[in-house]
Amino acid sequence: MLTRLFLRPNSVILSPTHFFLFPKLSLTKPTIASNTLPYGPSLRKGKTSLHCPQQKQRRRQQQEYQSLSGPKPLYQCKEDQEGEKEEGPDDVNMINEDDFTRVFDIAALRVPAKDCFSLESRIRGHLLNWPRIRNIARVPGDEMEESMVSLLGEKGSEDEENFDAFNRRIYGKAEGDGEELSPVLFREKLANEFNSRGFIKFRNLAKISRPKRKKKKKKMGGKGEEGEENERERRDEFSVVEVVEEEEGGDWKGLLGDEFKGRGKWMGSTRLLLLDERYAEKGVDELPQAIKALAQEAMRGNSTSTFNLVRCKLTLFYDYWQMNEILEALLPRDMIIPSAFETVGHIAHLNLRDEHLPYKKLIAKVVLDKNKPKIQTVVNKIDVIYNDYRTMQLEVLAGNHSLVTMVVENGLRFHVDLAAVYWNSRLASERQRLLNGFTRTDVLCDVFAGVGPIALPAAKIVKHVYANDLNPCAVQYMEKNSVLNKLERHIEIFNMDGRRFIDAMYASQKAQSITQVVMNLPNDAVEYLDAFRGIFKDKPKDKEYALPMIHVYGFSKARDPEFDFHERIRIALQEVAVNVEMRRVRLVAPGKWMLCASFRLPTSVAYAHTMSRMRAHRVKSF
């Protein structure tokens, strides 16, 4: 799986207070006037508070570090005497999540809970509509039991008539002022519904008075259900809405007219409709006509309905901001933001540029934070692939140091060790395209199978699969994966050189059944095509053999990559008339294409009389 975001230069409009963590943090005021910023949440907007104890402690640590090491940037690397780079403090520990907290002043409408969804759809264009922020918010004290709402009547809690039904229950009388309830029924009814008169005055007293339900604790790593729920809530809570000031309903008379006689507060369950940020400082009379018309319509339907204008504070924490927004704030100006990586199981595979290396741990920490719990390890490729096994040299930057993971692809599970075998999630769609061309009558021969990303899914489709790889670790994992997916009866696995494998297959009785050959080794696969010359020259000519369809992959940096790759195939087969179907797979680097060539092996090549292929290979190498 590939997580794709765009690589783009850091184009943030900067000011003296823009924070780089280079070398000080200045987060006390909004950085730029709101009229110069685009719509929506941004780290350059809002307010930050430096009254948090953690922030004060972190600032003291930074000042102590600067006093000991001198005035230099936190992430600036210096060259030592031997020319090696020496990093500053641990990048992971220097990210203070409190520095990314932003507080926004907004306005909201307090409306009845039962009408909140319909009202939201009516005035959606005037609501906040920020990404990952719901337009309907809940705050403490906005919930009321339905049984209590019916007791309050329609005029409010201050009128004595509103307590008529409540008093009848207190004194043990039936609902219709009839006969008194029996003491047993009265106590049971009183215990189930009310314990004191204070339930009406204090909305949350009913919930507080009830005994907490006992929750069964499950021992999972020393944590029970309560600990897991608290951790889940902390992880999911990336924003908080707080009520600062609430205007009384009487102020709406100027907006709705003198005929509006609703009470000041809605004494039922309520919700907050978060209004657009441009209404944060506006009063009731300055709200748009759409809200006025909606309030008038609601008043006609229920004269007790009240729309209260509420001043709120919306706080966005570190978990709210996207990965590219955090990196844009942390990395230096004009640096390209590394925002694309490959996902292999729980591992995020980065390909950092040289300019990113001084900040590699900082980047890895942000990638890990923003992709938990799916991503648990962040690695970076430190060298190109040059060995025969195509294993990558990886450096673990953050998280778990284990490179053994499980990948799910095409409905199958694959155990992969990135330190010992090769895996590329970017080729998942290409592998699926290749599998779609196989039928139930095919017999597949995978010359460079790896851990089996093509061979194992093909075993569910074709009649039989012969898979080979030179890497013994890859063969071991392929055998393990075949058993894991219950496909060991449909596949035979070999561990030998690709040319020897082709010779062995076509020298045996299996040759007449092979219909598909896959050679997915883009760097060297074309050089193995000469092994197909003369594969049927020793076979009886009176018997027909099925010529295999060969799918070979390769790289090309030529201006016309299809023509270049086609010429290399002709040279390897020593045949001019080769009808090849060419397809560009992906652009692996600027000017470098990965291609797939599919062709039926020509009869003249299969029955060619030539020197031994092993001898020809030695002559070619010499």
Residue pairs with C-beta under 8 A, 6 or more apart in sequence:
1 342
1 343
1 425
1 428
2 340
2 342
2 343
2 425
2 426
3 340
3 341
3 342
3 343
3 348
3 371
4 340
5 323
5 324
5 339
5 340
6 339
6 340
7 336
7 337
7 338
7 339
7 340
8 336
8 337
8 339
9 334
9 335
9 336
9 337
10 328
10 331
10 332
10 333
10 334
10 335
10 336
10 337
12 18
12 44
12 328
12 329
12 333
13 32
13 36
13 37
13 44
14 333
15 31
15 32
16 26
17 26
17 27
17 28
17 29
17 31
18 31
18 44
18 329
19 25
19 26
19 27
19 99
19 329
20 73
20 329
20 330
20 331
20 332
20 333
21 74
21 75
21 94
21 95
21 330
22 73
22 74
22 75
22 76
22 332
23 62
23 66
23 71
23 72
23 73
23 74
24 62
25 59
25 62
25 96
25 99
27 48
27 50
27 99
28 48
28 50
29 47
29 48
30 44
30 45
30 46
30 47
31 44
31 45
32 44
32 45
34 45
37 44
37 45
39 277
40 130
40 131
41 102
41 104
41 130
41 131
41 133
41 316
41 320
42 325
43 100
43 102
43 321
43 325
43 328
43 329
45 102
45 104
46 102
46 103
46 104
46 316
47 102
47 103
47 104
47 105
48 99
48 101
48 102
48 103
49 101
49 103
50 56
50 59
52 98
52 101
54 96
54 98
55 96
55 98
55 99
58 96
58 98
62 74
65 74
65 89
66 72
69 88
72 78
72 88
73 88
74 88
74 89
74 94
75 88
75 91
75 94
75 358
75 359
75 362
76 88
76 358
77 85
77 86
77 87
77 88
77 358
78 85
78 86
79 85
79 86
80 86
85 357
85 358
87 358
87 361
90 361
91 359
91 360
91 361
91 362
91 365
92 361
92 362
92 365
92 398
94 362
95 330
95 362
95 365
95 366
97 317
97 318
98 318
100 317
100 318
100 321
100 326
100 329
101 315
101 316
101 317
101 318
102 315
102 316
103 313
103 314
103 315
103 316
104 277
104 280
104 313
104 314
104 315
104 316
105 244
105 280
105 281
105 311
105 312
105 313
106 128
106 274
106 275
106 277
106 279
106 280
106 312
106 313
106 314
107 275
107 279
107 280
107 282
107 309
107 310
107 311
107 312
108 137
108 241
108 243
108 272
108 273
108 274
108 275
108 309
108 310
108 311
108 312
109 119
109 272
109 273
109 275
109 291
109 307
109 308
109 309
109 310
110 142
110 246
110 266
110 270
110 271
110 272
110 306
110 307
110 308
110 309
110 310
111 119
111 266
111 270
111 271
111 272
111 273
111 307
112 266
112 268
112 269
112 270
112 271
112 305
113 142
113 143
113 268
113 269
113 270
113 271
114 269
115 298
115 305
116 136
116 271
116 273
117 136
119 273
119 294
119 298
120 127
120 135
120 136
120 273
122 290
122 294
123 273
123 290
123 291
123 294
124 135
125 290
126 275
126 276
126 279
126 288
126 290
126 291
127 135
127 273
127 274
127 275
127 276
128 135
128 274
128 275
128 276
128 277
128 314
129 135
129 276
132 238
132 239
132 320
133 239
133 274
133 314
134 274
135 273
135 274
136 271
136 272
136 273
136 274
137 241
137 271
137 272
137 273
137 274
137 312
138 241
138 271
138 272
139 241
139 242
139 243
139 272
140 204
141 203
141 204
142 269
142 270
142 271
142 272
143 203
143 204
143 269
144 203
144 267
144 268
144 269
145 206
147 193
148 199
148 200
148 206
149 267
149 268
149 269
150 165
151 162
151 163
151 165
151 166
151 200
152 162
152 200
152 267
152 268
153 159
153 161
153 162
153 164
153 165
154 304
155 161
155 162
155 263
155 304
156 162
156 263
156 267
157 200
157 201
157 267
163 200
165 175
166 194
166 197
166 200
168 174
168 175
168 177
169 189
169 190
169 193
169 194
170 190
170 194
170 197
171 180
172 180
172 181
172 183
172 186
173 179
173 180
173 181
174 180
174 181
180 186
181 189
194 206
195 209
196 205
196 209
198 205
199 205
199 206
215 224
215 225
215 226
216 225
217 224
217 225
217 226
218 224
218 225
220 228
223 231
235 319
235 372
237 317
237 319
238 316
238 317
238 318
238 319
238 320
239 314
239 315
239 316
239 317
239 320
240 314
240 315
240 317
241 272
241 274
241 312
241 313
241 314
241 315
242 312
242 313
242 315
243 272
243 310
243 311
243 312
244 311
244 312
244 313
245 310
245 311
246 308
246 309
246 310
246 311
247 284
247 308
247 309
247 310
247 311
248 264
248 265
248 308
249 262
249 263
249 264
249 265
249 306
249 307
249 308
250 264
251 283
251 284
251 309
252 260
252 262
252 284
252 295
252 306
252 307
252 309
253 260
254 284
254 285
255 284
255 285
255 287
255 292
255 295
256 292
256 295
256 296
256 299
257 296
260 299
261 303
262 299
262 303
262 304
262 305
262 306
263 304
263 306
264 306
264 308
265 306
265 308
266 304
266 305
266 306
266 308
272 310
272 312
274 312
274 314
279 286
279 287
283 309
284 309
287 309
291 307
295 307
298 305
298 307
299 305
318 326
318 369
319 369
322 370
323 339
323 366
323 367
323 370
323 371
324 337
324 339
326 366
326 370
327 337
327 338
327 339
327 363
327 366
328 337
330 359
330 362
330 366
331 337
331 359
331 363
335 355
335 356
336 353
336 355
338 350
338 352
338 353
338 356
338 363
341 348
341 349
341 350
341 351
341 367
342 348
342 349
342 424
342 425
342 426
343 349
343 374
343 375
343 425
344 405
344 407
344 416
344 418
344 423
344 425
345 405
345 406
345 407
345 416
346 374
346 375
346 376
346 377
346 400
346 405
347 375
347 376
347 377
347 378
347 379
347 403
347 405
347 418
348 367
348 368
348 371
348 375
348 377
348 378
348 379
349 379
349 380
349 381
349 394
349 418
350 363
350 364
350 367
350 378
350 379
350 380
350 381
350 397
351 380
351 381
352 360
352 363
352 380
356 363
360 380
360 397
361 397
361 398
363 397
364 378
364 380
364 397
364 398
364 399
365 398
367 375
367 378
367 398
368 375
368 376
368 378
368 398
368 399
375 399
376 399
376 400
377 396
377 398
377 399
377 400
377 401
377 402
377 403
377 405
378 396
378 397
378 398
378 399
379 394
379 395
379 396
379 397
379 403
379 418
380 394
380 395
380 397
381 392
381 393
381 394
382 393
382 394
382 395
383 392
383 393
385 391
385 392
385 422
385 523
388 470
388 471
389 421
389 422
389 470
389 471
389 473
389 474
390 422
390 471
390 521
390 523
391 419
391 420
391 421
391 422
391 471
392 418
392 422
394 403
394 418
394 419
396 403
403 417
403 418
403 419
404 415
404 416
404 417
405 415
405 416
405 418
406 413
406 414
406 415
406 416
407 413
407 414
407 416
407 423
407 425
408 414
409 425
409 428
409 431
409 453
409 457
410 428
410 431
410 432
410 435
410 457
411 457
412 456
412 457
412 460
412 481
412 485
413 481
413 484
413 485
414 423
414 451
414 452
414 453
414 456
414 477
414 481
415 451
415 477
415 480
415 481
415 484
416 423
416 451
416 477
417 473
417 477
420 471
420 473
420 474
421 450
421 451
421 471
421 473
421 474
421 477
422 450
422 471
422 474
423 450
423 451
423 453
426 586
427 453
427 585
427 586
430 585
430 586
430 596
431 453
431 454
431 457
434 454
434 518
434 551
434 596
435 454
435 457
435 458
435 461
438 444
438 458
438 461
438 462
438 516
439 461
439 462
440 461
440 462
440 463
441 462
441 463
441 515
442 461
442 462
442 463
442 515
442 516
443 462
443 463
443 464
443 465
443 466
443 510
443 513
443 514
443 515
443 516
444 455
444 458
444 462
444 464
444 465
444 466
444 514
444 515
444 516
444 517
444 518
445 465
445 466
445 502
445 505
445 514
445 516
445 517
445 518
445 548
446 454
446 455
446 458
446 465
446 466
446 467
446 468
446 518
446 520
447 468
447 498
447 501
447 502
447 517
447 518
447 519
447 521
447 525
447 528
448 468
448 469
448 470
448 498
448 518
448 519
448 520
448 521
448 525
449 455
449 467
449 468
449 469
449 474
449 478
449 493
450 469
450 471
450 474
450 478
450 520
451 474
451 477
451 478
451 481
452 467
452 477
452 478
452 481
452 482
452 491
454 518
454 520
455 465
455 467
455 478
455 491
456 465
456 478
456 481
456 482
456 485
456 487
456 491
458 465
459 465
459 482
459 487
459 490
459 491
460 487
460 490
462 516
463 513
464 490
464 491
464 492
464 513
465 490
465 491
465 492
466 491
466 492
466 494
466 505
466 510
466 514
467 478
467 491
467 492
467 493
467 494
468 493
468 494
468 495
468 496
468 498
468 501
469 475
469 478
469 494
469 495
470 495
470 496
470 497
470 498
472 495
475 493
475 494
475 495
478 493
479 488
479 493
482 488
482 491
482 493
494 501
494 504
496 504
498 519
498 521
498 528
498 531
499 528
499 531
499 613
499 614
499 617
502 528
502 531
502 532
502 535
503 531
503 613
503 614
505 511
505 514
506 514
506 535
506 536
511 535
511 536
511 539
511 545
512 543
512 545
512 546
513 546
514 546
514 548
515 546
515 548
515 549
516 548
516 549
516 551
517 548
517 549
517 550
517 551
518 551
519 525
519 528
519 529
519 550
519 551
519 552
519 553
520 551
520 553
521 528
521 553
522 553
522 554
522 555
522 594
523 554
523 555
525 552
525 553
525 554
526 552
526 554
526 565
526 568
526 569
526 572
527 572
528 572
529 550
529 552
529 569
529 572
529 573
530 572
530 573
530 574
530 613
530 616
530 617
530 620
531 613
532 550
532 573
532 601
532 605
532 606
533 573
533 574
533 605
533 606
533 608
533 610
533 613
533 616
534 605
534 606
534 607
534 608
534 609
534 610
534 613
535 606
536 545
536 606
536 607
537 607
537 608
537 609
539 545
541 607
545 606
547 600
547 601
547 602
547 603
547 606
548 600
548 601
549 598
549 599
549 600
549 601
550 598
550 599
550 600
550 601
551 596
551 597
551 598
552 569
552 596
552 597
553 585
553 594
553 595
553 596
553 597
554 565
554 568
554 594
554 595
554 597
555 588
555 592
555 593
555 594
555 595
556 562
556 564
556 565
556 592
556 593
556 595
557 591
557 592
557 593
558 564
561 584
561 593
561 595
562 582
562 584
562 595
565 582
565 595
565 597
566 578
566 580
566 582
566 597
569 578
569 580
569 597
569 599
570 576
570 578
573 602
573 605
574 605
574 608
574 610
575 602
575 604
575 605
577 602
577 604
578 599
578 602
579 599
579 600
580 597
580 598
580 599
581 597
581 598
581 599
582 595
582 596
582 597
583 595
583 596
583 597
583 598
584 593
584 594
584 595
585 593
585 594
585 595
585 596
586 593
586 594
587 593
587 594
588 594
610 616
611 619
